[in-house]
Amino acid sequence: MTALGFLYPGHSAEDDYPRIEMLLASDIRLVLIHTDIGEDAHRVDALLEMGSADRLAAKVEELRLAGAEAVVWACTSGSFVFGWEGAHEQVRNLAKAAGMPASSTSFAFAHAVRELGASRVAIAATYPEDVAEHFAAFLKASGAEVVGTRGSGIITAAEVGTWGRDEVLALARDGDHPDADVVLLPDTALHTAAYIRDLEADLGKPVLTANQVTVWEALRLAGRRANCPALGQLFAKEPIVQVRD
């Protein structure tokens, strides 16, 4: 049995995780602990506070008691707003506090893009445009070429969590770009686990979504392999390749 830990802000699309655990159909257990979200706002100041070291450290003891072998901060916007170097510092602090390997959803996206052998990405974000541009800057720092960035102007995770299949498909279509090798949907508040195959079939290319890559990153940290085509092309590649920054 491998237990993978996730620190998830508030309540919105956390039910993606038991769905993914079921799809993996393995001895992998996904342990999700909710952090204090503070102000629910896709606004830079609120996101910096949401991802502060103290807020994350406050919940790591619960993960240790649950037997987690690795932890991922399951929040994209609450990591990339710190910038490339700041996001590294965030996960270093998290690893030190937790006493286990750590990462974040932002780095999960960067690593997953490399795993797919992609170089050009399109961003289909729920966020306001200014926040989406912070994600674009983060990906550029990782070495990816961002060929398109589209924000949707949604301020709260609570609203994003109400979106269903039709809204998710529309988001991906609107954010796609003909030059993109892969389309990224970077919000862990967005339900996507049930729609990844539909998204890839609709767009005709790989699609990376926040909760999907977050689980993949935790598996990578724990040195586990998982082949699960229901979770898209990222999970159809085996073994998972170790990525060094």
BAZARO-940170 format. One record per residue (C-alpha): x, y, z. Coordinates in Angstrom, 3 decimals. Layout:
% residues N
+----------+----------+----------+
!        x !        y !        z !
+----------+----------+----------+
!        X !        Y !        Z !
...
+----------+----------+----------+
***
This chain:
% residues 245
+----------+----------+----------+
!        x !        y !        z !
+----------+----------+----------+
!    0.000 !    0.000 !    0.000 !
!    1.289 !    3.447 !   -0.956 !
!   -0.332 !    6.465 !    0.688 !
!    0.019 !    9.765 !   -1.149 !
!   -0.746 !   13.024 !    0.637 !
!   -2.448 !   16.119 !   -0.715 !
!   -3.019 !   19.479 !    0.932 !
!   -6.143 !   20.851 !   -0.732 !
!   -7.438 !   24.391 !   -0.140 !
!  -11.046 !   24.574 !    1.009 !
!  -13.844 !   22.599 !   -0.635 !
!  -14.682 !   22.615 !   -4.347 !
!  -13.540 !   19.672 !   -6.516 !
!  -11.981 !   17.433 !   -3.878 !
!  -14.222 !   14.559 !   -4.992 !
!  -11.932 !   14.210 !   -8.025 !
!   -9.463 !   12.439 !   -5.717 !
!  -11.587 !    9.445 !   -4.661 !
!  -12.651 !    9.169 !   -8.314 !
!   -9.017 !    9.037 !   -9.402 !
!   -8.184 !    6.540 !   -6.659 !
!  -11.000 !    4.315 !   -7.925 !
!   -9.783 !    4.614 !  -11.529 !
!   -6.239 !    3.672 !  -10.538 !
!   -7.639 !    0.441 !   -9.064 !
!   -4.401 !   -0.304 !   -7.276 !
!   -2.855 !   -0.374 !   -3.806 !
!   -2.492 !    3.416 !   -4.004 !
!   -4.381 !    5.446 !   -1.414 !
!   -4.942 !    9.176 !   -1.879 !
!   -5.037 !   11.026 !    1.442 !
!   -6.544 !   14.492 !    1.127 !
!   -6.327 !   17.047 !    3.923 !
!   -8.078 !   20.407 !    3.634 !
!   -6.128 !   23.570 !    4.387 !
!   -7.619 !   26.839 !    5.551 !
!   -8.374 !   28.737 !    2.364 !
!   -8.573 !   32.177 !    3.949 !
!  -10.258 !   34.453 !    1.422 !
!  -11.669 !   32.561 !   -1.561 !
!  -10.382 !   34.825 !   -4.307 !
!   -8.308 !   34.351 !   -7.457 !
!   -6.423 !   37.517 !   -6.570 !
!   -2.656 !   37.642 !   -6.144 !
!   -2.590 !   38.906 !   -2.550 !
!   -5.181 !   36.355 !   -1.427 !
!   -3.360 !   33.545 !   -3.238 !
!   -0.022 !   34.433 !   -1.642 !
!   -1.638 !   34.192 !    1.778 !
!   -3.415 !   30.943 !    0.873 !
!   -0.093 !   29.335 !   -0.029 !
!    1.893 !   30.720 !    2.898 !
!    4.291 !   28.404 !    4.700 !
!    2.395 !   28.609 !    7.994 !
!   -0.945 !   27.603 !    6.421 !
!    0.605 !   24.555 !    4.773 !
!    2.710 !   23.511 !    7.746 !
!   -0.356 !   23.594 !    9.992 !
!   -1.756 !   20.476 !    8.290 !
!    1.261 !   18.262 !    7.670 !
!    0.968 !   16.360 !   10.947 !
!   -2.336 !   14.905 !    9.737 !
!   -0.586 !   13.587 !    6.634 !
!    2.198 !   12.009 !    8.697 !
!   -0.336 !   10.291 !   10.920 !
!   -2.089 !    8.950 !    7.811 !
!    1.162 !    7.368 !    6.643 !
!    1.691 !    9.544 !    3.567 !
!    4.979 !    8.952 !    1.732 !
!    4.905 !   12.184 !   -0.273 !
!    2.871 !   15.384 !   -0.272 !
!    1.685 !   17.726 !   -3.011 !
!    0.245 !   21.184 !   -2.382 !
!   -2.854 !   20.685 !   -4.515 !
!   -3.259 !   24.281 !   -5.589 !
!   -1.973 !   25.739 !   -8.832 !
!   -2.645 !   29.433 !   -8.330 !
!   -1.453 !   29.289 !   -4.713 !
!    1.946 !   28.126 !   -5.939 !
!    2.713 !   29.798 !   -9.286 !
!    1.925 !   33.277 !   -7.914 !
!    5.153 !   32.955 !   -5.925 !
!    7.127 !   32.796 !   -9.181 !
!    9.584 !   30.099 !  -10.220 !
!   12.059 !   30.618 !   -7.390 !
!    9.399 !   31.395 !   -4.800 !
!    7.486 !   28.226 !   -5.690 !
!   10.674 !   26.210 !   -5.185 !
!   11.083 !   27.792 !   -1.767 !
!    7.447 !   26.961 !   -0.974 !
!    7.913 !   23.237 !   -1.636 !
!   11.278 !   23.164 !    0.148 !
!    9.571 !   24.574 !    3.236 !
!    6.734 !   22.081 !    2.847 !
!    9.137 !   19.150 !    2.538 !
!   11.010 !   20.290 !    5.645 !
!    7.806 !   20.709 !    7.651 !
!    6.341 !   17.400 !    6.486 !
!    9.513 !   15.341 !    6.603 !
!    8.772 !   13.821 !    3.190 !
!    9.202 !   14.637 !   -0.513 !
!    6.989 !   17.556 !   -1.548 !
!    5.841 !   19.376 !   -4.652 !
!    2.939 !   21.489 !   -5.894 !
!    0.440 !   21.412 !   -8.731 !
!    2.374 !   24.109 !  -10.594 !
!    5.483 !   21.937 !  -10.723 !
!    3.273 !   18.969 !  -11.565 !
!    2.218 !   20.770 !  -14.743 !
!    5.806 !   21.617 !  -15.659 !
!    6.953 !   18.035 !  -15.114 !
!    3.949 !   16.522 !  -16.923 !
!    4.532 !   18.715 !  -19.990 !
!    8.079 !   17.366 !  -20.158 !
!    6.865 !   13.806 !  -19.606 !
!    4.641 !   14.120 !  -22.668 !
!    7.555 !   15.440 !  -24.724 !
!    5.572 !   18.609 !  -25.427 !
!    7.123 !   22.017 !  -25.988 !
!    4.200 !   24.289 !  -26.948 !
!    1.321 !   24.676 !  -24.510 !
!   -2.016 !   26.492 !  -24.466 !
!   -3.558 !   27.589 !  -21.170 !
!   -7.328 !   27.401 !  -20.688 !
!   -7.796 !   28.957 !  -17.260 !
!  -10.789 !   29.709 !  -15.089 !
!   -8.854 !   32.598 !  -13.525 !
!   -8.935 !   36.308 !  -14.300 !
!   -6.500 !   37.239 !  -17.079 !
!   -3.840 !   38.701 !  -14.769 !
!   -3.667 !   35.527 !  -12.685 !
!   -3.569 !   33.356 !  -15.820 !
!   -0.582 !   35.402 !  -17.016 !
!    1.281 !   34.510 !  -13.823 !
!    0.832 !   30.841 !  -14.737 !
!    2.085 !   31.542 !  -18.250 !
!    5.197 !   33.195 !  -16.802 !
!    5.783 !   30.193 !  -14.528 !
!    5.581 !   27.772 !  -17.452 !
!    7.932 !   29.907 !  -19.538 !
!   10.421 !   29.772 !  -16.663 !
!   10.139 !   25.974 !  -16.792 !
!   11.183 !   26.003 !  -20.443 !
!    7.773 !   25.603 !  -22.105 !
!    6.619 !   27.790 !  -24.976 !
!    3.215 !   29.284 !  -24.199 !
!    1.363 !   29.789 !  -27.479 !
!   -1.950 !   30.893 !  -25.982 !
!   -3.354 !   32.013 !  -22.635 !
!   -7.045 !   32.467 !  -21.973 !
!   -8.594 !   33.502 !  -18.679 !
!  -12.276 !   33.224 !  -17.802 !
!  -12.546 !   35.896 !  -15.137 !
!  -13.840 !   33.608 !  -12.380 !
!  -12.939 !   35.009 !   -8.976 !
!  -13.847 !   32.213 !   -6.546 !
!  -13.043 !   28.511 !   -6.325 !
!  -16.604 !   27.991 !   -5.087 !
!  -17.985 !   29.114 !   -8.447 !
!  -15.469 !   27.036 !  -10.408 !
!  -16.507 !   23.975 !   -8.412 !
!  -20.050 !   24.220 !   -9.790 !
!  -18.929 !   23.771 !  -13.409 !
!  -19.854 !   20.520 !  -15.135 !
!  -18.876 !   18.683 !  -18.297 !
!  -20.274 !   21.231 !  -20.758 !
!  -18.486 !   24.152 !  -19.135 !
!  -15.215 !   22.231 !  -18.910 !
!  -15.361 !   21.225 !  -22.584 !
!  -16.144 !   24.795 !  -23.601 !
!  -13.239 !   26.080 !  -21.517 !
!  -10.809 !   23.676 !  -23.185 !
!  -12.075 !   24.475 !  -26.686 !
!  -11.858 !   28.203 !  -26.097 !
!   -8.342 !   27.930 !  -24.699 !
!   -6.944 !   25.584 !  -27.346 !
!   -4.527 !   26.891 !  -29.960 !
!   -3.684 !   25.255 !  -33.310 !
!    0.044 !   25.384 !  -32.505 !
!   -0.303 !   23.819 !  -29.047 !
!    0.977 !   20.304 !  -28.407 !
!   -1.046 !   20.111 !  -25.195 !
!   -3.806 !   22.093 !  -23.477 !
!   -3.582 !   22.885 !  -19.754 !
!   -6.559 !   23.459 !  -17.418 !
!   -4.844 !   24.749 !  -14.283 !
!   -7.415 !   24.951 !  -11.485 !
!   -7.764 !   22.261 !   -8.795 !
!  -11.206 !   23.717 !   -8.009 !
!  -12.391 !   22.463 !  -11.413 !
!  -13.923 !   18.980 !  -11.712 !
!  -12.111 !   17.236 !  -14.573 !
!  -11.327 !   13.627 !  -13.587 !
!  -14.492 !   12.311 !  -15.241 !
!  -13.953 !   14.234 !  -18.468 !
!  -10.293 !   13.799 !  -19.446 !
!  -10.883 !   11.196 !  -22.157 !
!  -13.711 !   13.319 !  -23.581 !
!  -11.465 !   16.382 !  -23.579 !
!   -8.657 !   14.612 !  -25.402 !
!  -11.018 !   13.083 !  -27.939 !
!  -12.652 !   16.458 !  -28.551 !
!   -9.396 !   18.388 !  -28.986 !
!   -7.387 !   15.613 !  -30.624 !
!   -4.376 !   16.188 !  -28.361 !
!   -3.272 !   15.567 !  -24.773 !
!   -4.999 !   17.562 !  -22.062 !
!   -3.511 !   18.153 !  -18.622 !
!   -5.820 !   19.106 !  -15.783 !
!   -4.924 !   20.218 !  -12.291 !
!   -6.124 !   17.310 !  -10.156 !
!   -4.914 !   14.786 !  -12.731 !
!   -1.337 !   16.121 !  -12.778 !
!   -1.340 !   16.570 !   -8.999 !
!   -1.908 !   12.841 !   -8.481 !
!    0.634 !   12.000 !  -11.179 !
!    3.200 !   14.198 !   -9.424 !
!    2.616 !   12.458 !   -6.091 !
!    3.136 !    9.095 !   -7.780 !
!    6.355 !   10.410 !   -9.307 !
!    7.609 !   11.584 !   -5.921 !
!    6.854 !    8.170 !   -4.415 !
!    8.518 !    6.319 !   -7.292 !
!    5.298 !    4.562 !   -8.283 !
!    4.086 !    3.715 !  -11.778 !
!    0.477 !    3.874 !  -12.908 !
!   -1.032 !    3.123 !  -16.281 !
!   -4.626 !    4.338 !  -16.452 !
!   -5.827 !    5.474 !  -19.894 !
!   -9.071 !    6.754 !  -18.363 !
!   -6.926 !    9.559 !  -16.927 !
!   -5.575 !   10.582 !  -20.307 !
!   -2.386 !   10.258 !  -22.275 !
!   -0.259 !   11.291 !  -19.310 !
!   -1.308 !    8.110 !  -17.487 !
!   -0.943 !    5.947 !  -20.588 !
!    2.835 !    6.375 !  -20.451 !
!    4.741 !    3.865 !  -18.339 !
!    7.026 !    4.035 !  -16.508 !
!    6.807 !    7.499 !  -15.023 !
!   10.079 !    9.240 !  -15.740 !
!   11.934 !   10.938 !  -12.890 !
!   12.389 !   14.644 !  -13.674 !
!   15.232 !   16.664 !  -12.176 !
!   15.050 !   20.447 !  -11.922 !
+----------+----------+----------+
***
